[in-house]
Amino acid sequence: MTIKSVLRMGEPCLLVKAVPVEQFDTPELHALIQDLEDTMLSMNGAGIAAPQIGESLRVVIFGQKSDDESKNPRYPDADAVPYTVLINPVITPVNQEMEDGWEGCLSVPGMRGIVPRYVRLHYAGFDQYGNPIDRLVSGFHARVVQHECDHLDGILYPMRIVNLKDFGYTDIFFPNQDVQDD
């Protein structure tokens, strides 16, 4: 088990476009995915992207493992998202319908903001073995995918906030709740 340090907003690796994975099912790729998983689980994250731990590769993981059907404690009102390793993702909105929602990020600790995201989208890519992934999703699942995949293009959620009045410290916006970072 290796829990990595999560880079914070301002680190150069978080602000560049990550490179595609060219080889699947390698010891190095499996080790990266294990590091991502260990780090995400240790912080109760909804997802994490390779650039957040200093690896500029197009790899994200998100959701809960099948043996843990419980919802993410940071998002108790959201539907559970299946555990997914998504490599070299391609995201396509199904339509132009967008929804505002609160987001946080392990790379922007202690802060939250309202971010518009597509409600429904199609995403495709590969798992760590090179098997294709092709899904049509909506709601919280779609939000998580968009948030994590933004990291692969050097975008952090504050860059998507429309009104900066909707961005601030978590303990100010949610004073009576135990809300943590994503």
ROPA-221005 format. One record per residue (C-alpha): x, y, z. Coordinates in nm, 4 decimals, padded with zeros to 6 digits, always signed. Layout:
# ROPA-221005
<pt><x>X</x><y>Y</y><z>Z</z></pt>
...
# end
This chain:
# ROPA-221005
<pt><x>+00.0000</x><y>+00.0000</y><z>+00.0000</z></pt>
<pt><x>+00.1472</x><y>+00.3308</y><z>-00.1119</z></pt>
<pt><x>-00.0293</x><y>+00.6532</y><z>-00.0289</z></pt>
<pt><x>+00.1161</x><y>+00.9347</y><z>-00.2378</z></pt>
<pt><x>+00.1196</x><y>+01.3052</y><z>-00.1634</z></pt>
<pt><x>-00.1454</x><y>+01.4885</y><z>-00.3630</z></pt>
<pt><x>-00.0195</x><y>+01.7911</y><z>-00.5531</z></pt>
<pt><x>-00.1961</x><y>+02.1166</y><z>-00.4786</z></pt>
<pt><x>-00.3263</x><y>+02.3853</y><z>-00.7140</z></pt>
<pt><x>-00.0341</x><y>+02.5791</y><z>-00.8597</z></pt>
<pt><x>+00.1923</x><y>+02.2773</y><z>-00.9123</z></pt>
<pt><x>+00.3055</x><y>+02.2709</y><z>-01.2788</z></pt>
<pt><x>+00.2080</x><y>+01.9044</y><z>-01.3318</z></pt>
<pt><x>-00.1561</x><y>+01.9951</y><z>-01.2627</z></pt>
<pt><x>-00.1616</x><y>+02.2639</y><z>-01.5299</z></pt>
<pt><x>-00.0491</x><y>+02.0732</y><z>-01.8405</z></pt>
<pt><x>-00.2138</x><y>+01.8226</y><z>-02.0698</z></pt>
<pt><x>-00.1208</x><y>+01.4680</y><z>-01.9679</z></pt>
<pt><x>+00.0217</x><y>+01.2260</y><z>-02.2246</z></pt>
<pt><x>-00.1668</x><y>+00.9174</y><z>-02.3451</z></pt>
<pt><x>-00.0821</x><y>+00.5742</y><z>-02.2120</z></pt>
<pt><x>+00.0768</x><y>+00.3688</y><z>-02.4908</z></pt>
<pt><x>+00.1223</x><y>+00.0299</y><z>-02.3212</z></pt>
<pt><x>-00.1377</x><y>-00.1518</y><z>-02.1156</z></pt>
<pt><x>-00.1093</x><y>-00.4335</y><z>-01.8628</z></pt>
<pt><x>+00.2424</x><y>-00.3407</y><z>-01.7557</z></pt>
<pt><x>+00.3843</x><y>-00.3611</y><z>-01.4034</z></pt>
<pt><x>+00.4379</x><y>+00.0165</y><z>-01.4073</z></pt>
<pt><x>+00.0765</x><y>+00.0888</y><z>-01.5027</z></pt>
<pt><x>-00.0573</x><y>-00.1528</y><z>-01.2402</z></pt>
<pt><x>+00.1653</x><y>+00.0086</y><z>-00.9757</z></pt>
<pt><x>+00.0387</x><y>+00.3557</y><z>-01.0728</z></pt>
<pt><x>-00.3222</x><y>+00.2405</y><z>-01.0471</z></pt>
<pt><x>-00.2573</x><y>+00.0836</y><z>-00.7071</z></pt>
<pt><x>-00.0968</x><y>+00.4081</y><z>-00.5873</z></pt>
<pt><x>-00.3970</x><y>+00.6055</y><z>-00.7161</z></pt>
<pt><x>-00.6391</x><y>+00.3685</y><z>-00.5459</z></pt>
<pt><x>-00.4518</x><y>+00.3684</y><z>-00.2141</z></pt>
<pt><x>-00.4289</x><y>+00.7472</y><z>-00.2169</z></pt>
<pt><x>-00.7939</x><y>+00.8001</y><z>-00.3137</z></pt>
<pt><x>-00.9218</x><y>+00.5550</y><z>-00.0516</z></pt>
<pt><x>-00.7037</x><y>+00.7017</y><z>+00.2231</z></pt>
<pt><x>-00.8622</x><y>+01.0424</y><z>+00.1596</z></pt>
<pt><x>-01.2198</x><y>+00.9186</y><z>+00.0928</z></pt>
<pt><x>-01.2009</x><y>+01.0727</y><z>-00.2534</z></pt>
<pt><x>-01.4680</x><y>+01.0234</y><z>-00.5169</z></pt>
<pt><x>-01.1892</x><y>+00.9946</y><z>-00.7750</z></pt>
<pt><x>-00.8308</x><y>+01.0867</y><z>-00.8525</z></pt>
<pt><x>-00.6211</x><y>+01.1511</y><z>-01.1624</z></pt>
<pt><x>-00.2596</x><y>+01.0523</y><z>-01.2244</z></pt>
<pt><x>-00.1400</x><y>+01.4168</y><z>-01.2516</z></pt>
<pt><x>-00.2587</x><y>+01.4722</y><z>-00.8937</z></pt>
<pt><x>+00.0178</x><y>+01.2411</y><z>-00.7729</z></pt>
<pt><x>+00.2745</x><y>+01.3802</y><z>-01.0147</z></pt>
<pt><x>+00.2319</x><y>+01.1365</y><z>-01.3058</z></pt>
<pt><x>+00.1459</x><y>+01.3175</y><z>-01.6281</z></pt>
<pt><x>-00.0453</x><y>+01.0268</y><z>-01.7834</z></pt>
<pt><x>-00.4081</x><y>+01.0083</y><z>-01.9012</z></pt>
<pt><x>-00.5238</x><y>+00.7798</y><z>-01.6191</z></pt>
<pt><x>-00.8098</x><y>+00.8382</y><z>-01.3750</z></pt>
<pt><x>-00.9891</x><y>+00.6203</y><z>-01.1249</z></pt>
<pt><x>-01.3207</x><y>+00.6884</y><z>-00.9558</z></pt>
<pt><x>-01.6069</x><y>+00.5240</y><z>-00.7690</z></pt>
<pt><x>-01.6415</x><y>+00.2433</y><z>-00.5193</z></pt>
<pt><x>-01.5181</x><y>-00.1146</y><z>-00.5533</z></pt>
<pt><x>-01.7894</x><y>-00.3772</y><z>-00.6069</z></pt>
<pt><x>-01.7262</x><y>-00.5251</y><z>-00.2606</z></pt>
<pt><x>-01.8038</x><y>-00.1840</y><z>-00.1111</z></pt>
<pt><x>-02.1495</x><y>-00.0894</y><z>-00.2348</z></pt>
<pt><x>-02.1770</x><y>+00.1928</y><z>+00.0171</z></pt>
<pt><x>-02.1883</x><y>+00.5469</y><z>-00.1093</z></pt>
<pt><x>-01.8986</x><y>+00.7860</y><z>-00.0778</z></pt>
<pt><x>-01.9101</x><y>+00.9420</y><z>+00.2713</z></pt>
<pt><x>-01.8364</x><y>+01.2834</y><z>+00.1228</z></pt>
<pt><x>-02.1416</x><y>+01.2604</y><z>-00.1014</z></pt>
<pt><x>-02.4052</x><y>+01.0703</y><z>+00.1011</z></pt>
<pt><x>-02.6929</x><y>+01.2004</y><z>-00.1125</z></pt>
<pt><x>-02.5325</x><y>+01.1019</y><z>-00.4446</z></pt>
<pt><x>-02.5816</x><y>+00.7734</y><z>-00.6241</z></pt>
<pt><x>-02.2966</x><y>+00.5244</y><z>-00.5881</z></pt>
<pt><x>-02.0528</x><y>+00.5263</y><z>-00.8798</z></pt>
<pt><x>-01.8970</x><y>+00.1950</y><z>-00.9889</z></pt>
<pt><x>-01.5218</x><y>+00.1636</y><z>-00.9408</z></pt>
<pt><x>-01.3585</x><y>+00.2413</y><z>-01.2738</z></pt>
<pt><x>-01.0055</x><y>+00.2637</y><z>-01.4074</z></pt>
<pt><x>-01.0305</x><y>+00.4863</y><z>-01.7139</z></pt>
<pt><x>-00.7310</x><y>+00.5361</y><z>-01.9412</z></pt>
<pt><x>-00.7070</x><y>+00.7688</y><z>-02.2426</z></pt>
<pt><x>-01.0685</x><y>+00.8833</y><z>-02.1978</z></pt>
<pt><x>-01.2824</x><y>+01.0543</y><z>-02.4576</z></pt>
<pt><x>-01.5870</x><y>+01.2406</y><z>-02.3255</z></pt>
<pt><x>-01.8816</x><y>+01.3489</y><z>-02.5388</z></pt>
<pt><x>-02.1822</x><y>+01.5362</y><z>-02.3964</z></pt>
<pt><x>-02.5146</x><y>+01.3744</y><z>-02.4952</z></pt>
<pt><x>-02.6831</x><y>+01.7146</y><z>-02.5142</z></pt>
<pt><x>-02.6210</x><y>+02.0670</y><z>-02.3891</z></pt>
<pt><x>-02.8125</x><y>+02.0315</y><z>-02.0598</z></pt>
<pt><x>-02.5964</x><y>+02.1464</y><z>-01.7697</z></pt>
<pt><x>-02.6395</x><y>+02.1413</y><z>-01.3951</z></pt>
<pt><x>-02.4683</x><y>+02.3377</y><z>-01.1202</z></pt>
<pt><x>-02.3250</x><y>+02.1418</y><z>-00.8294</z></pt>
<pt><x>-02.0818</x><y>+02.1791</y><z>-00.5412</z></pt>
<pt><x>-01.7350</x><y>+02.0386</y><z>-00.6006</z></pt>
<pt><x>-01.4166</x><y>+02.0101</y><z>-00.4041</z></pt>
<pt><x>-01.0831</x><y>+01.8567</y><z>-00.4906</z></pt>
<pt><x>-00.7967</x><y>+01.6833</y><z>-00.3169</z></pt>
<pt><x>-00.5689</x><y>+01.9310</y><z>-00.4986</z></pt>
<pt><x>-00.7643</x><y>+02.2320</y><z>-00.3695</z></pt>
<pt><x>-00.7947</x><y>+02.1396</y><z>-00.0003</z></pt>
<pt><x>-01.0419</x><y>+02.3183</y><z>+00.2218</z></pt>
<pt><x>-01.2301</x><y>+02.4841</y><z>-00.0638</z></pt>
<pt><x>-01.5607</x><y>+02.4247</y><z>-00.2443</z></pt>
<pt><x>-01.7288</x><y>+02.5832</y><z>-00.5427</z></pt>
<pt><x>-02.0369</x><y>+02.5574</y><z>-00.7614</z></pt>
<pt><x>-01.9406</x><y>+02.4186</y><z>-01.1013</z></pt>
<pt><x>-02.1618</x><y>+02.3729</y><z>-01.4093</z></pt>
<pt><x>-02.1294</x><y>+02.0266</y><z>-01.5658</z></pt>
<pt><x>-02.3056</x><y>+01.8328</y><z>-01.8403</z></pt>
<pt><x>-02.5868</x><y>+01.6232</y><z>-01.6944</z></pt>
<pt><x>-02.5484</x><y>+01.3347</y><z>-01.9403</z></pt>
<pt><x>-02.2442</x><y>+01.2188</y><z>-02.1285</z></pt>
<pt><x>-02.0858</x><y>+00.9321</y><z>-02.3127</z></pt>
<pt><x>-01.7352</x><y>+00.8313</y><z>-02.2194</z></pt>
<pt><x>-01.5013</x><y>+00.5799</y><z>-02.3727</z></pt>
<pt><x>-01.1478</x><y>+00.4660</y><z>-02.3058</z></pt>
<pt><x>-00.9683</x><y>+00.1603</y><z>-02.1770</z></pt>
<pt><x>-00.9052</x><y>-00.0220</y><z>-01.8531</z></pt>
<pt><x>-00.5550</x><y>-00.1121</y><z>-01.7350</z></pt>
<pt><x>-00.5566</x><y>-00.4292</y><z>-01.9475</z></pt>
<pt><x>-00.6464</x><y>-00.2480</y><z>-02.2691</z></pt>
<pt><x>-01.0116</x><y>-00.3593</y><z>-02.2654</z></pt>
<pt><x>-01.2472</x><y>-00.0975</y><z>-02.4071</z></pt>
<pt><x>-01.4853</x><y>+00.0944</y><z>-02.1811</z></pt>
<pt><x>-01.7935</x><y>+00.2550</y><z>-02.3332</z></pt>
<pt><x>-02.0619</x><y>+00.4078</y><z>-02.1081</z></pt>
<pt><x>-02.3551</x><y>+00.6451</y><z>-02.1164</z></pt>
<pt><x>-02.3927</x><y>+00.8093</y><z>-01.7726</z></pt>
<pt><x>-02.5742</x><y>+01.0897</y><z>-01.5964</z></pt>
<pt><x>-02.5940</x><y>+01.2769</y><z>-01.2684</z></pt>
<pt><x>-02.3193</x><y>+01.2388</y><z>-01.0102</z></pt>
<pt><x>-02.1400</x><y>+00.9729</y><z>-01.2179</z></pt>
<pt><x>-02.1169</x><y>+01.2188</y><z>-01.5101</z></pt>
<pt><x>-01.9961</x><y>+01.4972</y><z>-01.2775</z></pt>
<pt><x>-01.7182</x><y>+01.2805</y><z>-01.1320</z></pt>
<pt><x>-01.5980</x><y>+01.1716</y><z>-01.4764</z></pt>
<pt><x>-01.5859</x><y>+01.5319</y><z>-01.6003</z></pt>
<pt><x>-01.4034</x><y>+01.6515</y><z>-01.2876</z></pt>
<pt><x>-01.1385</x><y>+01.3782</y><z>-01.3026</z></pt>
<pt><x>-01.0876</x><y>+01.3991</y><z>-01.6784</z></pt>
<pt><x>-01.0443</x><y>+01.7776</y><z>-01.6526</z></pt>
<pt><x>-00.7282</x><y>+01.7015</y><z>-01.4534</z></pt>
<pt><x>-00.5889</x><y>+01.5287</y><z>-01.7631</z></pt>
<pt><x>-00.6184</x><y>+01.8546</y><z>-01.9561</z></pt>
<pt><x>-00.4655</x><y>+02.0764</y><z>-01.6876</z></pt>
<pt><x>-00.8027</x><y>+02.2074</y><z>-01.5673</z></pt>
<pt><x>-00.8928</x><y>+02.2373</y><z>-01.1995</z></pt>
<pt><x>-01.2544</x><y>+02.2914</y><z>-01.0986</z></pt>
<pt><x>-01.2043</x><y>+02.6569</y><z>-00.9865</z></pt>
<pt><x>-01.1276</x><y>+02.7347</y><z>-01.3529</z></pt>
<pt><x>-01.4852</x><y>+02.6296</y><z>-01.4378</z></pt>
<pt><x>-01.6625</x><y>+02.8325</y><z>-01.1687</z></pt>
<pt><x>-01.8862</x><y>+03.0935</y><z>-01.3296</z></pt>
<pt><x>-01.9392</x><y>+03.3193</y><z>-01.0275</z></pt>
<pt><x>-01.6526</x><y>+03.3445</y><z>-00.7797</z></pt>
<pt><x>-01.9079</x><y>+03.4286</y><z>-00.5085</z></pt>
<pt><x>-01.9757</x><y>+03.0531</y><z>-00.5278</z></pt>
<pt><x>-01.6161</x><y>+02.9645</y><z>-00.4344</z></pt>
<pt><x>-01.4767</x><y>+02.9621</y><z>-00.0846</z></pt>
<pt><x>-01.3714</x><y>+02.7711</y><z>+00.2216</z></pt>
<pt><x>-01.5659</x><y>+02.4567</y><z>+00.2981</z></pt>
<pt><x>-01.6090</x><y>+02.5408</y><z>+00.6666</z></pt>
<pt><x>-01.7668</x><y>+02.8750</y><z>+00.5734</z></pt>
<pt><x>-02.0146</x><y>+02.7337</y><z>+00.3196</z></pt>
<pt><x>-02.0921</x><y>+02.4247</y><z>+00.5293</z></pt>
<pt><x>-02.0316</x><y>+02.5305</y><z>+00.8934</z></pt>
<pt><x>-02.2358</x><y>+02.2534</y><z>+01.0554</z></pt>
<pt><x>-02.1306</x><y>+01.9666</y><z>+00.8309</z></pt>
<pt><x>-01.8295</x><y>+01.7406</y><z>+00.8131</z></pt>
<pt><x>-01.7675</x><y>+01.8083</y><z>+00.4422</z></pt>
<pt><x>-01.4235</x><y>+01.7130</y><z>+00.3174</z></pt>
<pt><x>-01.2312</x><y>+01.7586</y><z>-00.0051</z></pt>
<pt><x>-01.2823</x><y>+01.5317</y><z>-00.3053</z></pt>
# end
